[in-house]
Amino acid sequence: MLLVRLVRELAALAKAQGIPLTEDRALLPIRTVLDGSDTEAIAAVHKIGAQYRENAPEHRMSSLQDLLAGRPLEIEETFGHALRKARELQVPTPLLDTFYHAVRAIDRTRL
């Protein structure tokens, strides 16, 4: 549910910038997550997770690979940029704000 809500927050930010999100061909089925019920959106996320566990069980997101290798995370370039843009456009992003601070703290532990 957290991922679904975070995606929805970021979709609101994209909409505020005039960026359309129309495809279901990305990593996550964006239209299903945005247009479906919470139950449908969560089921879609679980389905993607199950597919990764079955087809690529050793796959790790690039940010997790960076963390495990002791490399800096690109917090400011990703979460930070989106958070600043959301504030500029007055788009509420409470989850993004929370995750930004949590991931920044994790990133600082590698120093």
VMD Tcl script that draws the C-alpha trace (Angstrom):
set ca {
  {0.00 0.00 0.00}
  {2.90 2.34 0.71}
  {4.23 1.91 -2.81}
  {0.77 2.45 -4.29}
  {0.32 5.67 -2.33}
  {3.83 6.89 -3.18}
  {3.21 6.25 -6.89}
  {-0.05 8.15 -6.64}
  {1.70 11.09 -4.97}
  {4.31 11.20 -7.72}
  {1.60 10.92 -10.37}
  {-0.05 14.01 -8.89}
  {3.29 15.79 -9.19}
  {3.64 14.67 -12.82}
  {0.11 15.89 -13.54}
  {0.89 19.29 -11.97}
  {3.80 19.56 -14.42}
  {1.72 18.51 -17.42}
  {3.48 15.15 -17.74}
  {1.05 12.42 -18.85}
  {1.33 8.92 -17.41}
  {-0.52 6.73 -19.86}
  {1.30 3.45 -20.23}
  {1.01 0.15 -18.39}
  {4.26 -1.09 -19.96}
  {6.68 0.24 -17.35}
  {8.04 -1.69 -14.38}
  {4.77 -1.04 -12.58}
  {1.42 -1.06 -14.34}
  {0.92 2.67 -13.78}
  {-2.64 2.94 -15.10}
  {-3.74 0.05 -12.89}
  {-2.06 1.60 -9.85}
  {-3.51 5.04 -10.56}
  {-6.98 4.15 -11.81}
  {-7.72 0.92 -9.98}
  {-9.05 0.48 -6.50}
  {-6.57 0.09 -3.67}
  {-7.15 -3.67 -3.81}
  {-6.49 -3.81 -7.56}
  {-3.40 -1.62 -7.28}
  {-1.93 -3.68 -4.44}
  {-2.63 -6.90 -6.36}
  {-0.78 -5.47 -9.39}
  {2.25 -4.62 -7.23}
  {2.21 -8.09 -5.66}
  {2.01 -9.66 -9.12}
  {5.14 -7.78 -10.27}
  {6.93 -8.86 -7.08}
  {5.96 -12.49 -7.64}
  {7.19 -12.33 -11.24}
  {10.56 -11.00 -10.09}
  {10.86 -13.68 -7.41}
  {10.11 -16.36 -9.98}
  {12.03 -15.06 -13.01}
  {14.89 -13.08 -11.47}
  {15.25 -14.06 -7.81}
  {18.73 -12.50 -7.54}
  {17.68 -9.16 -9.05}
  {18.27 -6.13 -6.83}
  {17.22 -2.56 -7.56}
  {20.15 -0.35 -8.53}
  {19.79 1.70 -5.35}
  {20.04 -1.46 -3.24}
  {23.08 -2.52 -5.27}
  {24.65 0.88 -4.54}
  {23.84 0.63 -0.84}
  {25.29 -2.87 -0.56}
  {28.44 -1.78 -2.41}
  {28.89 1.28 -0.18}
  {28.27 3.72 -3.03}
  {26.36 6.94 -2.42}
  {22.67 6.91 -3.16}
  {21.33 9.53 -5.56}
  {18.94 11.01 -3.01}
  {19.12 14.67 -4.01}
  {18.94 13.89 -7.72}
  {15.81 11.75 -7.32}
  {13.78 12.14 -4.13}
  {15.19 15.61 -3.38}
  {14.43 16.95 -6.85}
  {10.87 15.60 -6.76}
  {10.30 16.96 -3.26}
  {11.53 20.44 -4.18}
  {9.34 20.44 -7.29}
  {6.32 19.31 -5.27}
  {6.83 22.13 -2.78}
  {7.24 24.64 -5.61}
  {3.98 23.48 -7.19}
  {2.22 23.03 -3.82}
  {1.54 19.36 -4.44}
  {1.25 17.49 -1.13}
  {3.73 14.59 -0.94}
  {3.81 13.40 2.68}
  {5.14 9.93 1.87}
  {7.83 11.27 -0.43}
  {8.90 13.67 2.32}
  {9.06 10.85 4.86}
  {10.98 8.52 2.55}
  {13.36 11.29 1.53}
  {14.43 11.86 5.13}
  {14.59 8.13 5.91}
  {16.69 7.29 2.84}
  {18.97 10.30 3.45}
  {19.61 8.96 6.95}
  {20.38 5.50 5.56}
  {22.71 7.02 2.98}
  {24.61 8.90 5.67}
  {25.29 5.66 7.57}
  {27.68 4.54 4.81}
  {30.03 7.49 5.44}
}
mol new
graphics top color blue
foreach p $ca { graphics top sphere $p radius 0.5 }
foreach p [lrange $ca 0 end-1] q [lrange $ca 1 end] { graphics top cylinder $p $q radius 0.2 }
display resetview
